[in-house]
């Protein structure tokens, strides 16, 4: 496994792979890898001849009041995990290499980014799209892999990829959960033992939404959201950012559920903001 820090070096390496007819799978990450990331790596390993994992804490997707300085950076551990999973290349650039000079150019997707997480994290998706477009241009992957936990992010990147004609296939992979249902996240490590138990309310609320929709007794989104809010508000350390039931393609809110619907929520448990979702038929 190679660890490459310089943009020109990884370009030369992936160009040599392409010339030999090799397919390249990219797993973009901020590091602090967990089983959710590794599930993406395994899917990329199954689909491609070579796997590139990018580890880069992207400063421009963090807001001024967010946790950039506190974001974990356990690179040695991440490196061991990647090596164990058979990753071919870790691309681990510095901020100065990814953003030399003043940041004056960015990629913004209109429409999808002013809903859900975009409402409470202005500028976040501009930062995500900018760094992902850079990675697509640098690594030139045949396929890129993303987790469903960041469902809105996937839709935004898919729209960017279509609009800007990036020649890369996007793969959406299932949410990986702990045995008790908590969606895996690098932020889970910040939770105290008590907060960790309170955080289970996110998945319980989604399960209740799925139950109500599946049994067919409730089709009104407003009533389902009220039930979800009641479950989450029963936890003293929980504070709701948003709970929405919306169209899984446009993210527009729905009043009556017909066909598929996305139930999505963001909740602060103490000071830690967690997200989760479920696409329900």
N, C-alpha and C positions, 0 to 999 in steps of 0.2 A: 504494500500500500504506500502511495506517495502522499506527502503533505506539500501542497503548493501554495505559496503566498502571493506570487507575482502574477499579474494578469497576462503578461506576454508569455510567461512560462506555461500557464494552463492552456492558453490558446494554441501554442505549438503542440502540446501533448494531445489535446482533443482533435486537432487537425490531423495528426498522425494516425489516430484511431479511425477517423472517418475515411482516410485514404486507404486503410486496410479493410474497409467495409464493415467496421464494427459499429454497433448501435450503442448509444449513450443514454443512460437514465440519470436524471438530476433530482436530488431531494434537497430543496432549499430549507435551511433551518437557522435558528438563532443560537443553536448549541444547547447545552444543558439537556442532552438527549435522554429520552426515556423510551419505554416500550412502544408508545405511539409512533415516535419517529422511526424506531427500528422496524415496525411493521411496514412502513413506507419503503425502507431500505430493502427489505425482503421482497416486496412486490417488484421493485425496480430491478433487483438481482434476477428474479424469475424472467423478466421481460427483455432484458438487455444484456449485451456483451460486457459492458463496462458501467460502473455506477460511480457517480460523483455526488458527494455530500458537501454542500456549502455550509460552513459554520461562520456566521457573521452577524454580530449584534448590530443591527441597522439603526443608527441614531435618528434618522429622519422619520421613522415611523413611531417614535415615542413623543408624546406631548410634553410641554414644559413642566407639568405637575406629575408626570409619570415616573416610572422606576428604572430609568436607563442605568444609573450608577449602581443600583442594587441588583440588576439583572445578573444571574449567576453565569460564570464563565469557566466551568471545570474542563478545560481543554484536554488535559491528560486523560481524564476519565472518558470523555467523548471519543478520543483517539482510540482507546482500548476497545470501546464498544464497536466502533466502525471496523477496526481490524478483525474483530471476532466475527462480524457479519459479512466479511469478504468485500468490503468497499475497496474500490480501486484507487480513488483519489479523494482526499479532503481538500477542498478549496477554502483556505483560511486567510483572507486578505485583511489588511489593516484598513481603518477608516480613511486614512490619508491616500491609500491606493484606490479605494472605491470612489472617494469624493475629493479629488485633488482641487485645491482652490475653493472658491466660493460656490456654494450650491445654487446655481441659477437655472438649471434645467430639471424639470420633473415631468412625470406622467400622471395625468389625472383622468379618471373615468367618471363621467357625469351620470347621475340618476341612481345607480345602485349604491353609491357611496354616501348618500345623505339619509340612509335608513339604518335601523338597528345600531350596530357599533359605530357607524359613521356619524350618528347624531351626537354621541357623547365623546367621540374621539376625533375632533376635526383635524384634518391633515394626515390622519393615520394611513388611509388607503393611498394617498398620494405617495407617501413614503414606501409603502409596500409595492405599489406598481412600479415605482422608479427603480427600486433595487432588483425586483424580479426581471424587469426588462433588461437591466444591465447583465444579470446572470444569464438570461437567454442569449444575449449577444456575445457574451464571453465564452460560455460553455458550449453553446450550440447543441443542446440536447435533442435527441429524437423524441423523448417523452419526459415529463416532469410530474412529480407525485406530491399530492396534498391530502391532508386529513379532513374529514367531514366536520370535525369540531369547529374548524374555522370555515364554515360553510359559506358565509358571505364573502370572505376573502377569495374562495375558489370561484364564485360567480363573477367577482370583479376581475380577477386575473383572466378568466375565460373570455370575458368581454374585451379586455385589453388585447388578448392574444388574437382574437378574431378581427378586431378593428385595425390592428397594426400589422396583420399578416405574418405573425411569427409562425415559422414552420416547425411547430412542436405540438405533440399530442399531450393533453392534460388528463391525468388520472386522479379521480376522487376515491379515496380509500376510507373504509369504515372507521368510526370512532373506537378507540381502544379504551376499555374501562377497567377499574379495579374490580375485585370480586363483589364489592358492595355497591357497585354502580357508578362510582365517581369517575368522571372522564379524566383521563391522564392529562396532566399539564405540568409544566415546569414550575408554575406558581403554587402548586399544591404543597411544595416543601415549606412555604412560608406560613402555612396554617398550623396553629396550635392543636393539641389533641382535641380540645373542645370544639374548635373551629372546624377541624376535619370531620367531626360528626355532624355539625350543623350544615356543612357543605353538601351532605347527601340530599338535602331538600331540593336541589336542582333536578337531579335525576328522578326523584319521587314525583315532583310536579310534572315532569315530562311523561312519566308513566301514567299519571292520572289523566293527562290530556289524551294520550293514546287510548286509554281504556274508554273514556267517554266517547271518543270519535269512533272507535272500533265497534262498540256495542250499538251504535247508531241512535242512542237516546238523545244525544246532544249534538246539534249541528251549528249552533250559534257560537261564534268565536268569543263573544263577550262573556258568556257564562263560563266557558272553559278557562278563560284568562282569570276570571274572578276566583275560580276554584284554585288555580295555580298560585295566585297571589296569597290566598288565605293560608295555603300550605307553607309557603316561604316565610310569610310574616309571623308564623308561629315560632320561628327560630329567633331568639333575642339578638343574635349577632349578625343577622342577615338584613341587607338593605337592597331593594330592587333598583336596578338601573333601568331595565326594560323587560317586558314580557310581550311578545308579539306572536300572532298566528297570521301567516301571510302566504302569498303565492310563492312556491319554491323556485320559480324562474325569475320573477320580477321583484320580489320582496314587497310587493304592495299588500297592505293589510286586507284580509278578507273578513266579511261579516258572517257569511254562511259557508260552511265547509262542504265543498263538492270535489270529488277526485282527491288529488294530493294536496297536502298543506304542510308548511314548515312551522313547527313550534320552536321558537328560539327565545333564549333569555340570557340576560347578564345580571349577575347578582354580586354585590360586595359581601364577603364574609369577613367581618372585621375590616381590615384595610386592603384585603386581597380581592381583586375583581376576577370572577370566574365566569366562563361562558359555556353554554351547552345547547344542543338542539336535537330535533328528531323530525325526520320527514315521514309523515303519516298518510296512509291511503285511507 
